[in-house]
Amino acid sequence: MGNTEGYVPYPQPGGLISWAESDSGDSFYWKTSSPDPDAWPVVVRGDNGDWSEFPVSAIEFLTGVYRRTIHVPGMPRDFPSDSPEVLGLSDRID
């Protein structure tokens, strides 16, 4: 992970659990900072090595990204496109 900005992996207290990665190298985590998983904020390590923390659930985060109400530093401002597609693991992009 390189420079972790003080973040630690789970199972350490407040540790990060990975839940997604983007095709461009961004990594998405939950920060286990509360006994209630619904209160875990989202932490993003951008492909440029920058870290950002968002005090929302994963669903709120994804909704905000797709509605363009949450901007993740390092991600293009025009993400997602005006016609986003959800691809499955078996879908191939060449």
N, C-alpha and C positions, 0 to 999 in steps of 0.2 A: 504493500500500500504506500510505501514511501513515507513522506512527512504526514503524520497522523494528526497534527494540530491538537494533541492531547486526548484524542479519542482512543478508546481501548476496545478490544474485542470482547464479545460475550464469552464466558459467563462472568467476567469481572463486573463489579457494580457499575451500572450505567453503560455497559458495553454495547457494542454495535452488532446487530444481526443483519446480514445481507439478505435482500429480498428481490433485487432486480439489477440488471445491467443494460445499458443501451448499446446499440450497434457502434456508437462512436467512442465507447470507453468510459462513459459515466457509470458510477456505482451508486446504488440506492440502499440505504440502511434504515432500520429502526434503532433508535437510541432507547435502551431499556432503563430509562430513568425513573420509572414509576412502577409500583406493583400492579397497576392496571394497564394491560397492553393497549387498551383503547386510547390511552393518554400518551403513548410513545410518540415523540416527534420524529419526523423524517429528516435524515441527514444525507446529503448528496456530496460525493467526491467527484468533481468534474474531471473530464479527460485531461484538463490542464493542471490538475493537482490541487485546485482550490476546493475548499470545504464550505458548505452552506447548510444551515439548520433551519427547518421550517416547523413551527409549533402546531402542526396539524397531523391528522391521521393519514395513512397511505391513500385511502379513498378520497379524502379532501384534497390531498396533494395532487393526485392524478387528475381529479376533476378540475382543479385550478390550473394545472398545466394545459390541459386540453381546452379549457375556456379562455386561456391566456390571461388569467387573473393572478397567476403565480408565475414569476419569471425566475428561472434558474440561471445564475451567472454562468457564462460559458456556453449555454445552449442558444441556438439561433433564435432571434426574436420572432421569426416567422414559423417557428415550430409550435404546434403541428401545422401542416399545410392546410389549405382551405378544404381539402378532400382527404382527410386522414384514412388510413386503412389499418385494420388490426390483422396481423399475420400470425399464423400458427407455426409451430416448430417444423412442420413438414413443408411449409411454403418456402420456396427458394427465390432469392433475389440475386440476379446476376448483374 
